[in-house]
Amino acid sequence: MTNEDFRLPDLGEGLPEAELVQWLVAEGDTVTLNQTIAEVETAKAVVELPSPHAGVVTKLHAAAGDVVEVGATLISFEVEGAGDDPSTSSGTGSVAEPVEASPSAQESATPNLVGYGAAPRGSARPQRRARAAGSRPAASDTAVLEAAPHDAIQADPLEAPVERPRSTPPVRKLAKDLGVDLALVEATGASGLITRGDVEAYAERVGAAPRAVEVPAAAAAVARREDSADRTTRTAIRGVRKHTAEAMVRSAFTAPHVTTFLTVDVTATSELLASLKADRSLAEHKIGVMAVAAKAVCLALGRHPELNSRWDEEAREIVEHQYVNLGIAAATGRGLVVPNIRDAQELTLVELADAIRGLAETARAGKTSPADMMGGTFSITNVGVFGVDAGTPILNPGEAGILAVGAVRRQPWEHRGEIALRDVMTLALSFDHRLVDGEQGSKFLVDVADVLREPGRAMLLR
């Protein structure tokens, strides 16, 4: 039997880390090849990890909720190896002398699963170069030392450099508050990282107490008042929330946004949807206003390809797509995700309704794959489902436009020269002004509104 370690692979997104959501196996379990062993959350989606070996789980190197770096050991197995095969002995009956494999040979023998990125180039952690004597920052300038997770430090220029215990800034602050010397704490995290739990366990074991800090009487009174009840909740910025924030900031400060609004009478669409709902043959498809809006967008993009393009900064080119990968913004417990419907221009109204429902259910279950959120060309967001009339949506990075569909409201409206109660909706279109002029954006929005106002007009468009 041989021991095999499985390191967290590059999941194809170029991300440096992932959060372990849950283990689906335990130490001592027997697993088969490609059996799902864990779920990890990247900045984009929850991904299931299959086992690269068939054998027995000997150790889990991380716990649910831990953030694991790509390349860090995640799980260890005991598997049947070549050393168990009697055929490896020599023909004379004597056991052949073991030959130590070179590092390159060992690495080439390591299986590399499809979708797990490139094989590791080396098993050893890169060695840090020790600082030259006298290069340590002044005692008054400790920011550099506090920022580094692990680095060579010297207490005295004549002493050999020693390595700082590996930890994160929040853990170092906790240790400082508890009066714990990190050099005395045993690390249980991946790659020798000292975790918050390690510090707390050490403090409890040795009876370390928080350092007393003198504060003015007035400040102390405020602190006591604030400490009397939990007034704040802190949540780590990670996963989908982190990715969404970075994408929105990048989009807002890269593409010049313009938003235009149009309120439209959608009574005819409401009547169409009511008739489709009454059709028993279509009952399972649950066709709604989002499906009609998606169909209208696909038709309008065919007439206004500027809204279905992207700005290629490196090539200094405008790339116009000959297909529509329609993004559908979905609110989930983990944050906003925007999976897309591939070649949406080829789908019927019923097929679009099924695709939208499928994407939403998958997103809410946290099963949207990274591939499903890449390659979008235009997006739709339904703010009306929250009872909102309109908003100014931010572009999904790399896309030229996004349409916000507002709530359908029954209200007085001018109809055929008279005031009548009608179903009314507001549409909001944001677009990249580098790619789309105001005239083009306005005409596109009018074409979408025309289909919602008179669904039969879809028969005239191509």
C-alpha positions, -999 to 999 in steps of 0.1 A, spaced: 0 0 0 12 35 -7 1 69 6 -11 95 -19 -19 132 -12 -45 151 -33 -38 188 -36 -65 214 -44 -63 217 -82 -67 248 -103 -103 246 -113 -98 263 -146 -106 299 -134 -72 311 -125 -82 316 -89 -56 312 -61 -79 297 -35 -113 281 -27 -134 276 3 -142 241 15 -180 239 17 -183 203 30 -167 170 30 -187 141 15 -163 115 30 -147 109 64 -114 95 75 -114 58 72 -139 57 44 -132 36 13 -137 56 -19 -137 47 -56 -121 65 -85 -140 97 -94 -163 94 -64 -173 129 -52 -154 136 -21 -160 173 -14 -177 205 -25 -156 237 -27 -167 272 -34 -147 294 -57 -153 330 -65 -179 319 -91 -196 287 -81 -197 256 -60 -177 228 -76 -177 191 -68 -143 174 -65 -140 138 -76 -115 114 -60 -83 109 -81 -77 76 -64 -95 44 -53 -85 36 -17 -90 45 20 -91 81 33 -64 85 58 -65 122 66 -86 153 59 -63 183 59 -90 210 60 -123 216 77 -156 229 63 -153 267 61 -115 268 56 -101 287 27 -76 265 10 -49 277 -14 -45 260 -48 -18 234 -45 -23 229 -8 -28 193 4 -65 186 8 -69 149 15 -46 119 19 -54 83 7 -39 49 12 -40 31 -22 -27 -1 -36 7 7 -52 33 -9 -74 52 -20 -43 25 -46 -35 30 -64 -68 53 -95 -65 62 -92 -101 85 -64 -92 111 -89 -77 140 -101 -98 138 -133 -118 165 -150 -96 142 -147 -65 163 -120 -49 145 -87 -42 157 -59 -65 174 -30 -48 150 -1 -46 159 28 -69 151 63 -57 130 80 -84 141 114 -94 118 143 -86 109 148 -123 101 111 -126 79 113 -95 60 142 -109 55 126 -142 40 96 -125 14 118 -107 -20 115 -124 -33 148 -137 -71 148 -139 -90 164 -168 -102 199 -157 -77 200 -127 -52 223 -145 -16 216 -152 4 191 -132 24 206 -104 59 216 -114 75 207 -81 66 193 -48 88 215 -27 77 250 -15 99 277 -31 126 288 -7 126 324 4 158 343 2 169 355 37 172 392 42 207 407 44 218 418 78 205 452 88 177 450 62 149 446 88 126 476 90 129 500 119 111 490 151 87 520 147 78 507 112 61 474 118 36 475 90 58 456 66 63 428 92 27 426 101 16 424 65 37 394 55 22 360 62 56 344 66 90 358 60 126 355 72 131 378 102 161 386 123 160 396 159 197 404 157 218 411 126 244 385 138 218 358 142 208 334 114 174 343 99 145 324 113 111 320 96 81 339 109 53 315 119 28 313 90 -5 331 98 -29 357 85 -32 393 98 -65 386 117 -49 356 134 -18 377 144 -41 404 158 -59 378 178 -26 364 192 -15 399 201 -48 406 219 -45 373 239 -8 377 246 1 346 227 36 341 211 29 326 177 63 309 178 49 286 205 17 277 188 14 244 169 0 249 134 -28 226 121 -37 245 90 -27 237 54 11 240 47 18 249 83 -6 278 86 -16 288 121 -53 292 123 -76 311 147 -85 279 164 -48 271 170 -44 304 188 -76 300 209 -67 265 218 -32 275 230 -46 305 249 -71 282 267 -44 256 275 -19 281 290 -44 305 304 -34 335 283 -54 366 290 -61 396 268 -36 424 272 -49 453 292 -52 486 273 -57 519 291 -85 540 277 -100 572 288 -129 570 311 -154 584 285 -142 559 259 -144 531 284 -180 540 292 -189 539 255 -171 506 251 -190 491 280 -223 503 264 -214 489 230 -202 456 245 -234 451 264 -251 437 233 -242 424 199 -245 454 177 -226 442 146 -223 411 125 -191 405 105 -191 382 74 -159 373 55 -158 387 20 -153 356 -1 -167 334 -28 -194 348 -51 -198 380 -31 -161 388 -35 -162 380 -72 -193 401 -78 -179 431 -60 -147 429 -80 -165 425 -113 -189 453 -106 -162 478 -96 -142 468 -127 -172 473 -149 -183 506 -133 -149 522 -137 -140 507 -171 -171 510 -193 -188 544 -195 -224 535 -185 -255 551 -199 -290 541 -187 -322 549 -206 -358 541 -194 -390 533 -212 -425 526 -197 -447 504 -218 -482 490 -218 -478 452 -216 -515 443 -213 -513 423 -245 -484 403 -231 -503 396 -199 -533 384 -219 -510 361 -240 -494 346 -209 -528 340 -193 -539 321 -225 -507 300 -225 -512 292 -188 -547 280 -196 -533 256 -223 -529 222 -206 -502 212 -230 -480 241 -219 -489 239 -182 -455 224 -171 -435 250 -189 -445 280 -167 -440 307 -194 -437 342 -178 -429 377 -187 -391 371 -185 -394 345 -213 -412 371 -235 -386 397 -226 -358 373 -235 -374 366 -268 -378 403 -275 -342 409 -266 -330 382 -290 -350 396 -318 -339 432 -311 -302 422 -309 -305 408 -345 -315 443 -356 -290 462 -334 -258 441 -332 -240 470 -315 -257 458 -283 -243 423 -288 -206 432 -290 -176 437 -267 -147 461 -265 -113 443 -270 -88 468 -254 -57 448 -262 -65 443 -299 -81 477 -302 -111 461 -319 -148 459 -315 -159 422 -315 -194 417 -328 -210 384 -319 -231 365 -344 -249 346 -316 -266 355 -284 -255 340 -251 -281 355 -229 -272 361 -193 -299 357 -167 -291 374 -134 -302 352 -105 -302 362 -68 -290 334 -46 -282 330 -9 -245 331 -19 -249 363 -39 -256 373 -75 -247 349 -103 -253 354 -141 -254 321 -159 -262 323 -196 -283 306 -222 -262 295 -251 -274 304 -286 -306 319 -271 -315 333 -305 -323 298 -318 -348 290 -290 -386 293 -291 -406 310 -264 -413 277 -246 -376 267 -248 -365 300 -234 -390 297 -205 -376 262 -197 -340 274 -199 -346 304 -176 -363 282 -150 -335 256 -152 -308 283 -147 -326 298 -118 -331 265 -100 -295 254 -105 -283 288 -93 -304 287 -61 -291 252 -54 -255 265 -57 -247 241 -85 -240 266 -113 -207 257 -129 -181 283 -138 -185 274 -175 -221 284 -174 -212 319 -163 -186 325 -190 -190 338 -225 -222 358 -221 -230 385 -247 -260 404 -232 -279 401 -199 -313 405 -184 -321 412 -147 -356 409 -133 -360 436 -106 -398 434 -109 -398 401 -90 -389 422 -59 -416 447 -65 -393 473 -80 -403 494 -110 -368 503 -124 -331 507 -116 -298 514 -132 -282 480 -137 -244 476 -140 -230 459 -170 -217 423 -167 -180 428 -176 -173 422 -213 -209 429 -224 -223 459 -241 -258 460 -226 -280 448 -198 -318 451 -196 -337 455 -162 -373 443 -163 -395 461 -138 -427 450 -120 -460 448 -140 -485 471 -124 -522 476 -130 -527 514 -133 -546 541 -152 -531 545 -187 -540 563 -219 -555 537 -243 -571 545 -276 -578 581 -266 -593 571 -232 -581 564 -197 -582 527 -188 -567 503 -163 -538 487 -181 -508 465 -172 -477 487 -173 -440 479 -170 -408 500 -170 -377 488 -189 -342 501 -180 -314 496 -205 -277 502 -195 -251 501 -222 -214 507 -229 -212 542 -245 -179 532 -262 -198 506 -282 -234 520 -284 -246 555 -292 -277 569 -276 -296 565 -308 -288 528 -311 -296 521 -275 -329 540 -277 -340 522 -309 -330 488 -294 -351 496 -263 -381 506 -284 -379 474 -304 -379 453 -272 -409 474 -259 -428 469 -291 -427 432 -287 -439 434 -251 -466 459 -262 -478 437 -291 -464 402 -289 -477 395 -324 -450 419 -338 -425 392 -331 -438 375 -362 -425 404 -382 -389 404 -368 -360 382 -377 
